[in-house]
Amino acid sequence: MYNEGEIDGRNDSMKRAIFFLFFIFILVGCTQQEIKEGQVYVMKEDHFSEEQLGDMLNIEGRIPFQKYVNQSLMSQYDSNRILLTISPDGKEMYFMEKMESDTSFQVIKGETREKVRVIKEDIESKEQEIIAENIPFISKVLWNTEENMVAFGGGERLTIYNVKSKTTVMEEKLTQDNIANFFWSPIDENKLYSEQPDLANASIYYLNSQKKVEAYETREETYYKGKLDSNYYYGTKWDLTNGDTKTVILDKQGKIIKSLISGIFRDAYQKSLVVVGERGFGLYYVPDINASDKIITLTKEYIYDVKFIDDGKIAYTTKTEDVEANLFYLYIVSSNGNELKKLAVNGASIAVLPDGKSGYISGSEWQQVDFLQNKLGKDNSSIENEERDELQEIFITVRGAMRIFYDLELRGVKNWNHLQNYFKNTSLPEQWAYFDMEKMFQERNHKSQNSDYVMEIHLKHYEINGNNASITIGVNTKNPYGRGVAMDYALELIKQGENWYITGFSTFPYAAERKEIEEVVQETIDKIQTGKLFSGEFENKEVMMGQIQFWMSGIPHLAPSAEDANAVKVFLQADNQEIYKLVLEKINQSIWKPTKLTKENLSSL
């Protein structure tokens, strides 16, 4: 079933020795690539000490793909059923199948993380069994050293299946953890190293004892991340003193043989490897581990997924420039580091099929990719012509608006030209989202950080009533320096013509609390006009009540709900010209008291 390695034997004893080594290689074959069993190894007879290996690793590494005598196995998948791996004994196939329920609408921007199930099928009897379901799209599969357990990872979720007991392992603990990457120990079949989204070396799992050890509880500074050959592995060393993360080559005992490059290991092919930078920003390609100073920077953008594919090419995904669409770019790069193709795709995760010649991209519709011809399959639905319902039209506005908002917050960039595309002021009730954004642009003097960031937006709640909509979203951002944020926002929108516009941040026009605030504000205006409050600032002036906005004063931040708010900012217009802000704070959890009246810093609380 598996192809033979290229072996240069000169006598029978040498052939037997090399065959024995080849057999061991097959048993312990685990890689960072999608399908880990049945590797191809190219060996030489030269022998070097570990000191010599530190300078020159005279091995060819491994080609992490399978070839089959029975090629019909590779045809047993379609757009809804993807072959993930074949068991090392050649008796079982494992498929990923899309589940009928569609939850992708909950993601406005970012990976959709649609739910799938994993099905095990006996190749001879065709008997099938569901071994896991309701898990995200799987982009990585690894067998342990004894080949009695297989791990499926994707969407920051890890599922481990014990072949002998036919059960999943440590399911409760693994469900609670966000696991971005993982690798099995080369000497302990029950030990697995993990990586979290912002932590290169995270928890270690001991499956036989059902124990999880945190990074701060272990003395292991270097975690295994990938395999070079049967003796040497790739690892990530985290230096606690300076915070630097380096990819290194280790032996089975954990001794560092060679330090390669700063960054976090992602995948390897023969003597080549790719790493990502801190927090996933930047992709760096080392064509030859023996010349690790010769580094090709493929991109500085955030990397969602990266894989070696057939013939040592590289496939990776980033976000597109289109701020209104939830699309990604799939790049295919030659072994020389040259871009071969750039394709717009629905999803960010890559599932490479066992032969490395084709694969699938995650998303609302899985898209097949032909890695030989560097093109999408013919059965893919059109992205541009996809019909959108009203909620999807709202998502377009939310994506564009929040990009403008966070370009200012995280980069100090003021997109004046696009402000009117997503924000409007409206009356009845008064909501001034465009005015809010204008004041933010005018009053905030952020210095541009000239750094990229990545943003995810999740839908939490929505109501659509004709041409009006209320929506609550969760926004997560991060940049290479760790200055991301996680916040919830309540937005009010209106449809004018064919487009939706944001009219208010945390204005809650239909909430009972707003009626209460209106009464308190009107009483406050009367007191100011009669000189009883704030030195009679409004004496002899006509005052109109403008936007009412709910805040949380401790952060401070816009309140995600009226009930959570402990402060309110109200815009007041005097003599139809000057705009003031009136701040009220909640006293003793029930009484609203005016605390500030000013014409300064209108964009803040």
C-alpha positions in Angstrom: 0.0 0.0 0.0 2.8 2.4 0.8 5.6 3.4 -1.6 9.1 2.3 -1.0 11.9 4.7 0.0 14.9 5.1 -2.2 17.5 2.8 -0.7 21.1 2.5 -1.9 22.2 -0.9 -0.6 25.5 -2.6 -1.6 25.2 -6.0 0.1 22.5 -8.1 1.8 23.4 -7.2 5.3 23.2 -3.5 4.5 19.9 -4.0 2.8 18.5 -5.8 5.8 19.7 -3.0 8.1 18.2 -0.3 5.9 14.9 -2.2 5.6 14.7 -2.4 9.3 15.3 1.3 9.6 12.7 2.0 6.9 10.2 -0.2 8.9 10.8 1.8 12.0 10.3 5.0 10.1 6.9 3.9 9.0 5.9 3.0 12.5 6.9 6.3 14.1 6.0 8.5 11.2 4.2 11.7 12.5 4.4 15.1 10.7 3.0 18.5 10.8 1.3 17.8 7.4 -2.3 16.6 7.0 -1.5 12.9 6.5 1.3 11.5 8.6 1.6 7.8 7.9 3.4 6.1 5.1 6.3 8.6 4.7 9.0 8.5 2.0 12.6 8.7 3.3 15.7 9.2 1.3 18.8 8.0 3.2 22.6 8.2 2.8 25.3 6.0 4.2 27.3 8.8 5.7 27.5 8.9 9.5 28.0 12.1 11.5 28.4 12.9 15.2 25.9 15.2 16.9 28.5 17.9 16.9 28.9 17.6 13.2 25.2 17.5 12.7 24.9 20.9 14.4 26.7 22.3 11.3 25.6 19.9 8.6 22.6 17.7 8.9 23.4 15.2 6.1 19.9 13.7 5.7 17.2 14.3 3.2 14.3 14.4 5.5 10.9 13.1 4.6 8.2 13.6 2.0 4.9 13.6 4.0 2.6 12.1 1.4 1.2 8.7 0.6 1.0 6.7 -2.6 -1.4 3.9 -3.1 -1.4 0.7 -5.1 -5.2 1.0 -5.1 -5.7 4.6 -6.4 -9.5 4.1 -6.2 -9.2 4.9 -2.5 -8.4 8.5 -3.4 -11.7 8.8 -5.3 -13.8 7.9 -2.3 -14.6 11.5 -1.4 -16.7 14.4 -2.6 -17.4 18.0 -1.8 -19.2 16.9 1.5 -17.0 14.0 2.4 -13.2 14.4 2.6 -10.6 11.6 3.2 -8.5 12.6 6.2 -6.2 9.6 6.8 -5.8 5.9 6.3 -4.8 3.8 9.3 -1.1 2.7 9.2 -2.2 -1.0 9.0 -4.2 -0.1 5.8 -7.5 -1.4 7.2 -9.5 1.7 7.9 -10.2 5.1 6.4 -11.2 8.2 8.3 -13.4 10.8 6.6 -14.6 14.3 7.5 -18.2 14.9 6.6 -20.1 18.2 6.8 -23.0 18.2 9.3 -26.4 19.2 8.1 -26.9 22.1 10.6 -25.4 25.3 9.3 -24.0 27.7 12.0 -21.7 29.6 9.7 -24.1 32.6 9.8 -22.9 33.3 13.3 -19.5 34.4 12.0 -19.6 37.8 10.4 -15.9 38.0 9.8 -13.2 35.3 10.3 -13.2 31.5 10.0 -16.7 30.1 9.8 -15.7 27.0 11.8 -18.6 25.0 10.4 -19.3 21.7 12.3 -18.2 18.4 10.9 -18.3 14.7 12.0 -15.5 12.1 11.6 -16.4 8.8 10.2 -14.3 5.6 10.4 -14.8 3.1 7.6 -13.6 -0.4 7.3 -12.0 -0.7 3.9 -12.9 -4.3 3.4 -16.4 -4.6 4.9 -17.4 -0.9 4.3 -18.8 -0.8 7.8 -18.9 2.8 9.1 -18.8 4.4 12.6 -19.1 8.0 13.7 -16.2 8.6 16.1 -16.7 12.4 16.6 -19.1 15.1 15.6 -20.0 18.8 16.2 -16.3 19.7 15.9 -14.7 22.3 13.6 -13.3 21.7 10.1 -10.2 19.4 10.5 -7.0 20.7 9.0 -4.5 18.5 10.7 -4.2 14.7 11.5 -1.4 13.0 13.4 -0.9 9.4 14.5 1.1 8.7 17.7 4.3 6.6 17.7 2.5 3.3 18.5 -0.2 4.1 15.9 -2.9 3.2 18.3 -4.2 6.8 18.7 -4.9 9.5 16.1 -5.5 13.2 16.8 -7.7 15.5 14.7 -7.2 19.2 14.9 -8.9 22.3 13.5 -10.7 25.5 14.6 -8.7 25.5 17.8 -10.2 22.2 18.8 -8.5 18.9 19.3 -10.1 15.4 19.2 -8.1 12.3 20.1 -9.4 8.8 19.2 -8.1 5.5 20.7 -8.2 2.9 18.0 -8.0 -0.1 20.4 -10.7 1.1 22.8 -12.7 2.8 20.1 -13.3 5.8 22.3 -12.3 9.5 22.3 -9.7 10.4 24.9 -9.8 13.3 27.4 -12.7 14.8 25.5 -14.0 17.0 28.4 -10.6 18.6 29.0 -9.8 19.1 25.3 -13.2 20.7 24.7 -12.4 23.4 27.2 -9.0 24.3 25.7 -8.2 26.4 22.6 -5.5 24.3 20.9 -4.0 25.9 17.8 -1.4 23.2 17.1 -0.1 19.9 18.5 2.5 17.1 18.1 3.0 13.7 19.7 6.0 12.9 21.8 8.6 10.8 19.8 9.2 8.5 22.8 5.9 8.4 24.7 2.8 7.3 22.7 0.6 8.8 25.5 2.1 12.3 25.6 1.1 15.2 23.4 2.4 18.7 23.2 0.0 21.6 22.4 0.1 25.2 21.3 -2.5 27.9 22.0 -3.3 30.9 19.8 -1.1 33.2 21.8 1.2 30.7 23.5 3.7 28.8 21.4 4.4 26.2 24.2 1.2 25.5 26.0 -0.2 22.5 27.9 1.2 18.9 27.7 -1.4 16.1 27.8 -0.6 12.7 29.3 -3.4 10.5 27.9 -2.8 7.3 30.0 -3.2 9.2 33.3 -5.7 11.7 31.9 -3.5 14.6 33.2 -2.9 18.0 31.7 0.3 19.8 32.7 0.5 23.6 32.1 3.6 25.2 30.6 4.6 26.8 33.9 4.4 23.4 35.7 7.0 21.7 33.5 10.7 22.1 33.1 10.5 21.4 29.4 11.5 24.7 27.6 11.4 23.1 24.2 8.3 21.4 22.7 8.3 18.9 19.9 6.5 20.3 16.8 7.4 18.3 13.8 9.5 15.5 12.4 12.7 15.7 10.3 13.5 12.0 10.2 13.5 8.9 12.5 16.2 10.4 14.8 15.6 14.2 14.7 12.6 16.4 15.2 11.7 20.1 15.0 10.8 21.9 18.2 9.9 25.3 19.5 12.1 26.7 22.3 10.6 29.5 24.3 13.1 31.7 26.0 11.5 33.0 29.2 14.2 35.7 29.7 13.7 37.6 26.5 10.4 36.2 25.3 12.0 35.0 22.0 10.6 31.9 20.3 13.0 29.8 18.2 12.5 26.8 16.0 15.2 24.2 16.6 16.2 20.7 15.7 16.0 18.1 18.6 16.9 14.5 19.1 14.6 12.1 20.8 16.1 12.9 24.2 15.2 16.6 23.8 18.8 17.7 23.2 19.0 20.7 20.8 21.2 19.8 17.8 20.8 23.0 15.9 19.0 26.4 16.3 17.4 27.4 13.0 15.2 30.5 13.0 13.1 32.8 15.2 9.4 31.9 14.9 7.0 29.0 15.5 7.3 25.8 13.4 4.4 25.0 11.1 5.4 22.4 8.6 8.3 20.6 6.9 9.2 18.8 3.6 12.5 17.0 3.2 15.0 19.7 4.3 12.6 22.7 4.0 10.4 24.2 6.7 8.1 27.1 7.2 7.5 29.0 10.5 5.2 31.8 11.5 6.1 34.9 13.5 4.8 36.0 16.9 1.1 35.6 17.2 0.8 34.2 13.7 1.9 37.3 11.8 4.5 36.7 9.0 5.4 33.5 7.1 9.1 32.6 6.7 10.4 29.8 4.5 13.7 28.0 4.9 14.5 26.0 1.8 17.4 24.1 3.4 18.0 23.6 7.1 21.7 23.5 6.4 21.5 27.1 5.2 19.0 28.4 7.8 20.3 31.9 7.5 18.8 32.0 3.9 15.3 32.9 4.8 12.5 33.8 2.3 9.8 36.1 3.7 6.6 35.0 2.0 4.3 37.5 3.7 4.1 39.8 6.8 0.3 39.2 7.1 -1.5 37.0 9.6 -1.4 33.4 8.6 -4.5 31.3 9.1 -3.1 28.1 7.8 0.0 26.9 5.9 0.9 23.5 4.5 3.5 21.9 2.3 1.9 20.3 -0.7 2.9 18.1 -3.6 6.5 18.5 -4.8 7.5 20.7 -2.0 5.3 23.6 -2.9 3.6 25.7 -0.1 -0.1 26.6 0.3 -1.1 29.3 2.8 -4.1 31.5 3.6 -4.5 35.2 4.6 -7.3 37.7 4.7 -8.3 39.6 1.5 -8.2 43.3 1.0 -12.0 43.4 0.6 -13.2 44.8 3.9 -16.9 44.1 3.1 -16.5 40.4 2.3 -15.6 37.5 4.5 -13.2 36.0 2.1 -9.6 34.8 2.2 -6.7 34.4 -0.2 -5.1 31.0 -0.9 -1.5 31.4 -2.1 0.4 28.6 -3.8 4.1 29.1 -3.8 6.9 27.2 -5.6 9.7 25.4 -3.8 11.9 28.4 -4.8 9.6 30.8 -2.9 7.9 32.3 -6.0 4.2 32.9 -6.0 2.4 30.6 -8.5 -1.2 31.4 -7.8 -3.4 33.7 -5.7 -7.1 32.6 -5.3 -10.0 34.1 -3.5 -11.6 31.4 -1.3 -14.5 31.0 1.2 -12.5 29.7 4.1 -9.1 29.9 5.8 -8.3 26.3 6.7 -6.6 23.8 4.4 -7.2 20.0 4.4 -4.6 18.4 2.2 -5.5 14.9 0.9 -3.1 12.0 1.7 -1.3 12.2 -1.7 -0.6 16.0 -1.4 -1.9 16.6 -4.9 -5.3 18.1 -3.9 -7.2 19.3 -1.0 -10.2 21.3 0.3 -10.7 24.8 1.7 -13.1 25.3 4.6 -16.0 27.8 4.5 -19.7 27.8 4.0 -19.1 25.8 0.8 -16.0 23.6 0.8 -13.8 24.3 -2.2 -11.7 21.7 -3.9 -8.1 22.7 -4.9 -6.0 21.0 -7.5 -2.4 21.5 -6.3 -0.9 20.1 -9.5 -2.6 22.7 -11.7 -2.8 25.3 -9.0 -6.5 26.0 -9.5 -9.9 25.5 -7.8 -12.0 22.5 -8.7 -14.8 22.8 -11.3 -17.5 22.0 -8.8 -17.1 25.1 -6.7 -20.0 27.5 -6.4 -19.4 31.1 -7.5 -18.4 33.4 -4.6 -19.2 36.7 -6.4 -22.7 35.6 -7.5 -23.9 34.2 -4.2 -27.3 35.4 -3.3 -27.4 37.3 0.0 -30.4 37.7 2.3 -31.1 40.7 4.5 -28.9 39.6 7.3 -26.0 39.0 5.0 -26.4 42.5 3.6 -26.2 43.8 7.2 -23.0 41.8 7.7 -21.4 43.7 4.7 -22.0 47.0 6.5 -20.8 45.7 9.9 -17.6 44.4 8.3 -16.8 47.7 6.6 -17.8 49.8 9.6 -15.8 47.9 12.2 -12.8 47.9 9.9 -12.9 51.7 9.9 -13.5 51.8 13.7 -10.5 49.5 14.4 -8.2 51.1 11.8 -8.4 54.1 14.0 -8.3 52.3 17.3 -5.3 50.0 16.5 -3.5 51.8 13.8 -4.4 55.4 14.1 -5.6 55.4 10.4 -8.5 57.8 9.6 -10.5 56.6 6.6 -12.4 59.8 6.0 -13.3 58.9 2.4 -15.2 55.7 3.5 -17.0 57.1 6.6 -20.2 58.0 4.8 -20.4 54.5 3.2 -21.3 52.9 6.6 -22.5 55.6 9.1 -25.4 58.0 9.2 -27.2 60.3 11.7 -30.9 59.8 12.1 -33.8 61.4 14.0 -36.9 60.0 15.8 -35.1 58.8 17.8 -31.8 60.8 17.7 -28.9 58.6 16.8 -25.6 60.1 15.7 -23.2 57.4 14.6 -21.7 59.5 11.9 -21.2 62.4 14.3 -19.6 59.9 16.8 -17.1 58.8 14.2 -16.3 62.3 13.0 -15.4 63.3 16.6 -13.3 60.3 17.1 -11.3 61.2 14.0 -11.0 64.8 15.0 -10.1 64.3 18.7 -8.0 61.2 18.7 -4.4 61.7 17.8 -3.0 58.1 17.6 0.4 57.7 16.1 0.2 55.2 13.3 1.7 51.9 14.4 2.2 50.7 10.8 1.3 47.2 11.9 -1.4 44.9 10.6 -4.1 43.3 12.7 -6.6 40.5 12.3 -10.2 40.8 13.3 -13.0 38.3 14.0 -16.6 39.4 14.4 -19.3 37.0 15.8 -23.0 37.5 15.8 -24.6 37.3 19.3 -28.1 38.6 18.7 -30.1 40.4 16.1 -33.6 41.7 15.3 -34.8 43.0 11.9 -37.9 45.1 11.8 -38.5 46.4 8.2 -35.8 49.0 7.5 -34.5 49.0 11.0 -32.2 46.5 12.7 -30.6 45.9 16.1 -27.5 43.7 16.3 -25.1 42.7 19.0 -21.6 41.5 18.0 -18.5 40.3 19.6 -15.2 41.5 18.2 -11.8 40.0 18.8 -8.6 41.5 17.4 -4.9 41.0 17.7 -1.7 42.3 16.2 1.9 41.2 16.2 2.5 43.1 19.5 -0.3 41.6 21.5 -2.3 44.8 21.7 -5.6 43.2 20.5 -8.9 43.7 22.2 -12.1 41.6 22.8 -15.2 43.7 23.1 -19.0 43.4 22.5 -20.9 46.1 20.6 -24.6 46.9 20.3 -25.4 48.5 17.0 -28.5 50.1 15.5 -28.9 50.1 11.7 -31.2 51.6 9.1 -31.8 50.6 5.5 -31.8 53.5 3.0 -32.1 52.5 -0.7 -30.2 49.2 -1.2 -27.8 49.7 1.7 -27.7 49.4 5.4 -26.0 52.1 7.6 -25.0 52.1 11.3 -26.9 54.9 13.1 -26.0 54.3 16.7 -23.5 52.6 19.0 -25.2 51.5 22.3 -28.2 53.8 21.8 -30.9 51.1 22.6 -33.8 53.3 21.2 -36.5 50.8 22.3 -35.2 50.0 25.8 -37.2 50.9 28.9 -34.0 52.4 30.4 -33.9 55.0 27.7 -37.3 56.4 28.7 -36.0 56.8 32.2 -32.9 58.6 31.0 -35.0 61.0 28.8 -36.9 62.1 31.9 -33.8 62.6 34.0 -32.1 64.5 31.1 -35.1 66.8 30.6 -35.1 67.6 34.4 -31.4 68.3 34.2 -31.8 70.7 31.2 -34.4 72.6 33.1 -32.1 73.0 36.1 -29.2 74.2 34.0 -31.4 76.7 32.2 -32.6 78.1 35.5 -29.1 78.4 36.9 -29.5 75.6 39.5 -26.9 73.3 37.9 -23.6 73.6 36.1 -23.5 77.4 36.6 -26.4 78.1 34.4 -24.5 77.2 31.2 -27.8 77.0 29.2 -29.3 80.2 30.6 -31.2 82.0 27.9 -30.4 79.2 25.4 -32.8 76.9 23.6 -31.6 73.3 24.2 -32.5 70.2 22.2 -31.8 66.7 23.4 -29.7 64.6 21.0 -28.3 61.1 21.1 -28.5 59.1 24.3 -25.6 56.6 24.5 -25.1 53.9 27.3 -21.6 53.3 28.7 -19.7 51.2 31.2 -17.6 53.8 33.1 -15.0 51.4 34.6 -13.3 50.6 31.4 -14.7 53.0 29.9 -16.5 51.3 27.0 -19.8 51.4 25.2 -22.2 49.2 27.0 -23.3 46.0 25.3 -26.8 46.3 26.8 -28.8 49.0 28.5 -29.0 46.9 31.7 -25.2 46.7 32.0 -24.7 50.4 31.7 -23.6 52.5 34.7 -23.1 55.7 32.8 -24.8 57.6 30.0 -23.5 60.2 27.5 -26.1 62.6 26.1 -25.5 65.1 23.3 -27.3 68.4 23.8 -27.6 71.0 21.1 -27.8 74.7 22.3 -29.3 77.3 20.0 -29.0 74.8 17.1 -25.2 75.3 17.0 -23.1 74.2 19.9 -22.9 70.6 20.9 -22.4 69.6 24.5 -22.0 66.3 26.2 -23.9 65.6 29.4 -22.7 62.7 31.5 -24.9 60.9 34.0 -23.7 58.1 36.3 -25.7 55.5 38.2 -25.5 56.0 42.0 -26.4 53.2 44.3 -27.3 51.0 41.3 -30.6 52.9 40.8 -30.3 56.7 40.8 -29.0 58.6 37.7 -27.0 61.7 38.6 -25.6 64.3 36.2 -21.8 64.6 36.8 -20.4 66.5 33.8 -21.3 69.1 31.2 -18.7 70.1 28.6 -18.0 70.9 24.9 -14.6 69.1 25.1 -13.7 65.6 24.1 -17.1 64.7 22.7 -15.9 61.3 21.5 -15.2 60.0 25.0 -17.3 59.5 28.1 
